[in-house]
Amino acid sequence: MYNKLVKKKTKLSVIGLGYVGLPIALEFAKKIKVIGFDIRRDRVDQMKKGIDPSNELTTEAFKNTDIFLTSDSSDLKEASFHIIAVPTPTNSYNLPDLGPLLKASETVGKILKKGDYVVYESTVYPGCTEDDCIPVLEKYSKLKCGRDFKVGFSPERINPGDRNHTLTKIIKVTSGCDPESAENIAKIYELIIKAGVYRASSIKVAEAAKIIENTQRDINIAFMNELSLIFNRLGVNTFEVLEAAGTKWNFLKFYPGLVGGHCIGVDPYYLSYKAKALGYHPQMIDSGRFINDSMGRYIGKQTVKKIIAEGKNPNNARVLIMGITFKEDVTDIRNSKVVDIIAELTDFGVSVDVIDPGADVRDVKKEYKIDLKNKPFGKYDAIILAVNHKQYCKLEEKWFTPLLDESGIIVDVKGALRGRIKDHTYWSL
């Protein structure tokens, strides 16, 4: 397989061209022939023009690449090495939604040939590839895994918005269904991963390694958020405490904040689901999720308390929210916990305006039924800096003053403005 790809006697395909799949497809396309497939034709049309719909890559990334972009699944027949990189979200009950993954497996299964490889990059619970995905591949291909085709798992490690830790600079974990496939898959990824490849001993080990990366961060952030709940009652600023504690060499530097998105805010639920299916109730993982999922409502409630403390009626209050994406300097709004702040404020009768320099107005309207404003207008009783976009972090107090009503409040979720606000009531986690 490695030799056929390198000699361009066959092609590699990537199924799902989002923030994970597109960078992989384009990197491989610098070395070998690639077919990039996505079910959304409008996204494919944008990519054909050298535009990344996720706004993570520049037009330069598309240059000098041997890639054929398509939304027609029959084109995948020309490839022999398939990488599936579709989303693995949760449903409204925080249970794994394998719909996109199983549908992608069905699509590949229908065009699978003897000798082909299928590698999954989507984050799943340990056992999902072998227990859920392979049966779908076998059903639609009428072939047998191990005998007729090979399967592997190589979890994505892309960090949206991060311009330093990019795809080729992050060590890649790879695995296969047998020693032969494991080695072939590792060698193929070594074509593009400059940081090197780590060969996991099995598919389950690779799946578990990925899911605990995000679960570990989730639990650590939950601890910081719980500390902020305690320190708020003590009248102590959490960021000042962490700054002091961080002077010790082995203190882990995590910070409180909103935990949303499609990785840290989702993956722990996959691990928790699998643990419960095995008869174990994961107390720490679930507790961490509960804390992090409650922070948006908590911030909204604290804002309302401070408005009331100023002698104002929340029903007559106006609040400006700055930022609605799930993290700073990205355009992705999926699973944004800023929405929880808005919901809490709205429940108290507060009128809320939302601005964001990168979020798409139509996407926000479709996903959350929220109308983004082009810019602030009028006077506000509180301004909440919810997402630390670089444009916002540079602002000085004089920018906020004309927008704030008398006794107006600045709520700085992640402490980006700490030390700069002197003339207004200031609060952060």
HELIX and SHEET records of a PDB file:
HELIX    1   1 TYR A    2  VAL A    6  1                                   5    
HELIX    2   2 GLY A   21  PHE A   28  1                                   8    
HELIX    3   3 ARG A   41  LYS A   48  1                                   8    
HELIX    4   4 THR A   59  PHE A   62  5                                   4    
HELIX    5   5 SER A   73  GLU A   78  5                                   6    
HELIX    6   6 GLY A   99  GLY A  109  1                                  11    
HELIX    7   7 CYS A  128  CYS A  128  1                                   1    
HELIX    8   8 THR A  129  CYS A  133  3                                   5    
HELIX    9   9 ILE A  134  SER A  141  1                                   8    
HELIX   10  10 LEU A  167  LYS A  169  5                                   3    
HELIX   11  11 PRO A  179  TYR A  189  1                                  11    
HELIX   12  12 ILE A  203  LEU A  234  1                                  32    
HELIX   13  13 THR A  238  ALA A  245  1                                   8    
HELIX   14  14 ASP A  267  ALA A  277  1                                  11    
HELIX   15  15 GLN A  283  ALA A  309  1                                  27    
HELIX   16  16 PRO A  314  ASN A  316  5                                   3    
HELIX   17  17 VAL A  338  ASP A  347  1                                  10    
HELIX   18  18 VAL A  361  TYR A  368  1                                   8    
HELIX   19  19 LYS A  390  CYS A  393  1                                   4    
HELIX   20  20 GLU A  397  PHE A  400  1                                   4    
HELIX   21  21 THR A  401  LEU A  403  5                                   3    
SHEET    1   A 6 ILE A  67  THR A  70  0                                        
SHEET    2   A 6 VAL A  34  PHE A  37  1                                        
SHEET    3   A 6 LYS A  11  ILE A  15  1                                        
SHEET    4   A 6 ALA A  79  ILE A  84  1                                        
SHEET    5   A 6 TYR A 117  TYR A 120  1                                        
SHEET    6   A 6 LYS A 150  PHE A 153  1                                        
SHEET    1   B 2 LYS A 172  THR A 174  0                                        
SHEET    2   B 2 VAL A 197  ARG A 199  1                                        
SHEET    1   C 5 SER A 351  ILE A 355  0                                        
SHEET    2   C 5 ARG A 318  MET A 322  1                                        
SHEET    3   C 5 TYR A 380  LEU A 385  1                                        
SHEET    4   C 5 LEU A 404  ASP A 412  1                                        
SHEET    5   C 5 THR A 425  SER A 428  1                                        
END                                                                             
